[in-house]
């Protein structure tokens, strides 16, 4: 009986061992399957990194490369087998914007860093990269590796350099233009003044000696001097749109129109013009330039008239942060095929013999003022019927020389 009991105990123990072994085998199979799944996911993730166009590298805390993707091979020229184990900043001859020790301290403190670096390829070609570093720590929190992702921005930096160079040359040209305007407004005025004075003396004291034909020539000299003075003054005014610009402030266009009407009181009375002024907006602008803009447009309407001029000045409700101002006349009009021409400096649709005098700079100054205000100007016209000039300006300005408070 005792022997049978011992046999049963041994059999039970054997079954337990068998079951335990089966459980161990099952756990081992599950672990292996889980490990295989993890490795498969890891291989897929690594494959995705290989597809990236950016250069992706991993290095240990001694700066030795442990991972080098296909993007790094294409960008720098070294194969993975050649790069692994190399000290990254020695391989790429990296030039840092600040000391490397400062960058490493930032990575340890904040876990990341980004900035621009200069690297050299296998062919010793310098390239500029936008670099992002990330720190990996182990389970205990100790620094373990640094992931570095580099994007080639060399072409962008070259474009930025060219743009900066262009801006520099443009600024130099603007300075030269300002200098020229200064010379034109000062140094050229004195010779013109003398030309006018001496031609008047010739006409007064030597009229008999000059004769009728000589007087005609003297008058032509005087007319040319006057026209040259007008051109110089117009050129100076054109350059001052940028050189003498004032800050943008809130401007009531209706109040500006009242000032313009006072300035143009004489030609308004001489022509018998009727001005019809409607509602006008309040916008952010350079008040002196807006006054010049409207004075030029209304002045043109007074100049290019047929009978008694009827001029309408009105605004349109501001939509989508922009406002329209209209200056409408019933004058001689023009062919709209010349629309672009009339806004160009020194361009006139009428010849020298035309009764409509001017320098051809009035509308060019208008466009320059509107451009400075980030707006547009255009016109609609029918010859013999009249013209309507349409100025579109932002309600608020956000740029240089501004005061954006209401």
C-alpha positions in Angstrom: 0.0 0.0 0.0 2.8 2.4 0.9 4.7 1.4 -2.2 1.6 2.2 -4.4 1.4 5.6 -2.7 5.0 6.4 -3.4 4.5 5.4 -7.1 1.5 7.8 -7.4 3.5 10.6 -5.8 6.4 10.1 -8.2 3.9 10.1 -11.1 2.3 13.3 -9.9 5.7 15.0 -9.5 6.6 13.9 -13.0 3.4 15.3 -14.4 4.1 18.6 -12.6 7.6 18.7 -14.1 6.2 18.0 -17.5 3.6 20.7 -17.2 6.2 23.2 -15.9 8.5 22.3 -18.8 5.7 22.9 -21.2 5.0 26.3 -19.7 8.7 27.2 -20.0 8.7 26.0 -23.6 5.5 28.1 -24.3 7.0 31.2 -22.7 10.2 30.7 -24.7 8.2 30.4 -27.9 6.2 33.5 -27.0 9.3 35.5 -26.1 11.0 34.4 -29.4 7.9 35.4 -31.3 7.7 38.8 -29.5 11.4 39.3 -30.1 11.0 38.5 -33.8 8.0 40.9 -34.0 10.1 43.6 -32.3 13.0 43.0 -34.6 10.7 43.1 -37.6 9.3 46.5 -36.5 12.8 47.7 -35.8 13.9 46.6 -39.3 11.0 48.4 -40.8 11.8 51.6 -38.9 15.4 51.4 -40.0 14.3 50.8 -43.6 12.2 54.0 -43.3 15.2 55.9 -42.0 17.2 54.6 -45.0 14.5 56.2 -47.3 14.9 59.6 -45.8 16.6 62.3 -47.9 18.1 63.9 -44.8 21.4 62.6 -43.4 20.6 60.7 -40.2 23.4 59.6 -37.9 23.7 58.1 -34.4 26.8 58.4 -32.3 27.8 57.2 -28.9 28.9 59.6 -26.2 32.5 59.5 -27.4 31.2 60.9 -30.8 31.9 57.6 -32.6 29.3 56.9 -35.4 27.1 53.9 -34.7 24.5 54.5 -37.4 24.8 56.1 -40.9 21.8 56.1 -43.2 21.5 56.2 -47.0 20.9 59.9 -46.9 24.2 60.5 -45.1 25.9 58.4 -47.8 24.4 60.5 -50.6 25.1 63.8 -48.9 28.6 63.2 -47.7 30.0 60.5 -50.0 31.2 58.0 -47.4 29.7 54.5 -47.3 28.2 53.2 -44.1 31.1 50.7 -43.7 33.6 53.6 -44.0 31.8 55.9 -41.5 30.9 53.5 -38.7 33.3 53.9 -35.8 34.7 57.3 -36.9 34.5 60.4 -34.8 31.8 62.4 -36.6 33.2 65.9 -36.3 36.6 64.7 -37.4 35.2 62.8 -40.4 33.1 65.8 -41.5 35.6 68.5 -40.4 32.6 70.3 -38.8 32.6 74.0 -38.3 30.4 75.0 -35.4 28.8 78.5 -34.8 29.7 78.2 -31.1 32.2 76.0 -29.2 31.3 72.3 -29.4 31.5 72.1 -25.6 28.7 74.6 -25.3 26.5 72.6 -27.8 27.2 69.4 -25.9 26.3 71.1 -22.6 23.0 72.2 -24.1 22.2 68.7 -25.3 22.9 67.2 -21.9 20.8 69.9 -20.1 17.9 70.2 -22.5 18.1 67.0 -24.4 18.3 68.7 -27.8 20.0 71.4 -29.9 19.5 72.8 -33.4 21.4 75.2 -35.5 23.4 75.6 -38.7 26.7 73.8 -39.3 29.3 73.6 -42.1 30.4 70.2 -43.1 32.9 69.0 -45.7 32.1 66.1 -48.0 34.4 63.3 -49.1 35.4 65.5 -52.1 36.2 68.3 -49.6 33.2 70.4 -50.8 31.8 72.6 -48.0 28.0 72.4 -47.4 25.7 74.1 -45.0 23.3 71.9 -43.1 20.4 72.6 -40.8 21.3 70.3 -37.9 19.0 68.9 -35.2 20.4 66.8 -32.2 18.5 64.7 -29.8 19.8 62.9 -26.7 19.0 59.2 -25.9 19.2 58.0 -22.3 19.2 54.5 -20.9 16.8 53.1 -18.3 18.8 54.6 -15.5 18.8 58.0 -17.1 22.5 58.0 -18.2 23.3 59.6 -21.6 23.6 56.8 -24.1 23.7 58.2 -27.7 23.0 61.3 -29.8 20.7 61.3 -32.8 21.7 63.9 -35.5 19.5 64.8 -38.5 21.2 67.1 -41.1 19.4 68.8 -44.0 21.4 70.3 -46.8 20.5 74.0 -47.1 23.5 75.1 -49.1 21.4 76.3 -52.1 19.1 78.3 -49.8 22.1 80.0 -48.1 23.5 80.8 -51.5 20.2 82.3 -52.6 20.0 84.3 -49.3 23.5 85.6 -49.9 22.7 86.6 -53.5 19.5 88.3 -52.3 21.5 90.2 -49.6 24.0 91.2 -52.2 21.2 92.4 -54.5 19.6 94.4 -51.7 23.0 95.9 -50.9 23.4 97.0 -54.6 19.9 98.2 -54.6 20.5 100.3 -51.5 23.6 101.7 -53.1 21.6 102.6 -56.2 19.1 104.4 -54.0 21.8 106.3 -52.3 23.2 107.3 -55.7 19.7 108.4 -56.7 19.3 110.5 -53.6 22.7 112.1 -54.2 21.7 112.8 -57.8 18.5 114.4 -56.6 20.4 116.6 -54.2 22.8 117.7 -57.0 19.8 118.3 -59.3 18.0 120.4 -56.8 21.0 122.5 -55.7 23.9 122.4 -58.1 21.8 122.6 -61.3 19.5 125.3 -60.2 22.2 128.0 -60.1 23.2 127.5 -63.8 19.5 127.5 -64.8 19.0 130.7 -62.8 21.9 132.4 -64.6 20.6 131.2 -67.9 17.2 132.7 -67.2 18.7 136.0 -65.9 21.1 136.6 -68.7 18.6 135.7 -71.4 16.3 138.3 -69.8 19.1 140.8 -69.9 19.7 140.0 -73.6 16.0 140.5 -74.3 15.9 143.8 -72.4 19.1 145.5 -73.3 20.0 144.1 -76.7 16.5 143.6 -78.2 17.3 146.0 -81.1 20.5 144.3 -81.9 19.0 140.8 -81.7 16.1 141.7 -83.9 12.8 139.9 -84.0 14.3 136.6 -84.9 16.9 136.8 -82.1 14.1 137.6 -79.6 12.3 134.4 -80.7 15.4 132.4 -80.0 15.9 134.1 -76.6 12.4 133.2 -75.7 13.0 129.6 -76.6 16.0 129.6 -74.3 13.9 130.9 -71.5 11.1 128.4 -72.1 13.7 125.5 -72.1 15.2 126.8 -68.9 11.7 126.9 -67.2 10.9 123.4 -68.5 14.3 122.1 -67.2 13.5 123.6 -63.8 10.1 121.9 -63.7 11.8 118.6 -64.6 14.4 119.0 -61.8 11.7 119.9 -59.3 9.6 116.9 -60.4 12.5 114.5 -60.1 13.3 115.8 -56.6 9.7 115.3 -55.6 9.7 111.7 -57.0 12.8 110.8 -55.0 11.4 112.3 -51.9 8.6 109.8 -51.8 11.1 107.4 -50.2 13.8 109.7 -48.9 11.5 112.1 -47.0 8.9 109.5 -46.0 7.0 110.1 -42.7 5.5 107.5 -40.3 2.0 106.1 -41.1 -0.7 107.5 -38.9 -4.4 107.5 -38.9 -5.5 110.0 -41.7 -9.0 111.3 -42.4 -9.1 111.5 -46.2 -12.0 113.9 -46.1 -9.9 116.4 -44.1 -7.0 116.0 -46.5 -9.3 116.8 -49.5 -10.3 120.1 -47.8 -6.7 121.1 -47.6 -6.1 120.1 -51.3 -9.1 122.1 -52.4 -7.6 125.2 -50.6 -4.2 124.5 -52.3 -5.9 124.3 -55.8 -8.2 127.3 -55.1 -6.8 129.4 -58.0 -7.1 126.8 -60.8 -10.6 125.8 -59.5 -11.7 129.4 -59.8 -10.1 129.9 -63.1 -11.8 126.9 -64.7 -15.1 127.3 -62.8 -14.7 123.7 -61.7 -17.5 122.0 -59.7 -16.2 119.6 -57.1 -18.5 117.0 -55.7 -17.0 115.4 -52.6 -18.5 112.2 -51.1 -17.8 110.1 -48.1 -14.1 109.2 -47.7 -12.4 106.6 -45.5 -10.0 107.0 -42.6 -6.9 105.0 -43.1 -3.3 104.6 -41.9 -1.0 106.6 -44.2 1.7 109.2 -44.6 -0.5 112.4 -44.5 1.8 114.6 -46.6 2.1 111.9 -49.3 -1.7 111.2 -49.4 -2.1 115.0 -49.8 0.4 115.0 -52.7 -1.4 112.0 -54.3 -4.8 113.6 -54.3 -3.5 117.0 -55.3 -1.9 115.4 -58.4 -5.0 113.5 -59.4 -7.4 116.5 -58.9 -4.8 118.8 -60.5 -4.8 116.6 -63.6 -8.6 116.7 -63.7 -8.5 120.5 -63.6 -5.8 120.6 -66.3 -7.2 118.1 -68.8 -10.7 119.5 -69.1 -13.0 120.3 -72.0 -15.6 122.7 -70.8 -16.4 123.5 -67.2 -14.9 120.6 -65.3 -17.1 118.5 -63.0 -15.0 116.4 -60.6 -16.2 113.8 -58.2 -14.1 112.5 -55.3 -15.6 109.7 -53.2 -14.7 106.5 -51.4 -16.0 103.1 -51.1 -16.7 101.2 -47.9 -13.6 99.3 -46.8 -13.8 95.6 -47.6 -11.3 92.9 -46.6 -9.0 95.5 -45.0 -8.7 97.7 -48.1 -10.3 100.9 -49.2 -11.0 102.5 -52.6 -10.8 106.2 -53.4 -12.2 107.4 -56.7 -11.3 110.7 -58.6 -13.7 111.0 -61.5 -13.7 113.8 -64.1 -15.5 114.6 -67.4 -12.4 115.8 -69.2 -10.6 114.8 -72.4 -10.0 111.2 -71.3 -7.4 108.9 -72.9 -7.1 105.6 -74.8 -6.8 102.8 -72.2 -4.1 101.1 -74.3 -1.8 103.8 -72.8 -2.7 102.9 -69.2 0.7 101.6 -68.2 2.5 104.4 -70.1 0.8 107.2 -68.1 2.3 106.1 -64.8 5.9 106.0 -66.1 8.3 108.8 -65.2 8.5 111.6 -67.8 5.9 109.9 -70.1 3.3 112.2 -71.6 0.5 111.5 -74.1 0.6 115.0 -75.5 3.5 116.5 -77.5 5.4 119.7 -76.7 3.1 121.8 -78.8 0.1 120.6 -76.7 -1.7 123.3 -74.6 -1.6 120.8 -71.7 1.8 121.5 -70.1 3.6 119.4 -67.5 6.7 117.4 -66.7 5.1 113.9 -67.1 5.9 113.1 -63.5 2.6 113.7 -61.8 1.1 110.2 -62.2 4.5 108.6 -61.7 4.7 110.2 -58.3 1.2 109.0 -57.6 2.2 105.4 -58.3 5.3 105.7 -56.2 3.3 107.0 -53.3 0.7 104.2 -53.7 3.4 101.6 -53.9 5.0 102.9 -50.7 1.5 102.5 -49.1 1.3 98.8 -50.3 -1.7 99.8 -52.6 -2.6 99.9 -56.3 -3.6 102.6 -58.7 -5.4 102.3 -62.0 -7.7 104.2 -64.3 -10.7 103.8 -66.6 -11.2 106.2 -69.4 -12.9 106.9 -72.7 -11.4 109.6 -75.0 -13.6 112.7 -75.0 -15.7 111.4 -72.1 -13.5 111.6 -69.0 -11.4 109.4 -66.7 -11.8 107.7 -63.3 -8.7 107.0 -61.3 -9.1 104.3 -58.7 -6.7 104.1 -55.7 -6.8 101.1 -53.5 -5.1 101.4 -50.1 -4.9 99.1 -47.0 -7.0 100.2 -44.1 -3.9 99.5 -41.8 -0.3 99.5 -42.6 2.1 96.9 -41.2 5.7 97.7 -42.2 8.4 100.3 -42.0 7.7 103.9 -40.8 4.4 103.0 -39.2 2.3 103.8 -36.1 -0.4 101.2 -35.9 -2.2 102.5 -32.9 -5.8 103.7 -33.4 
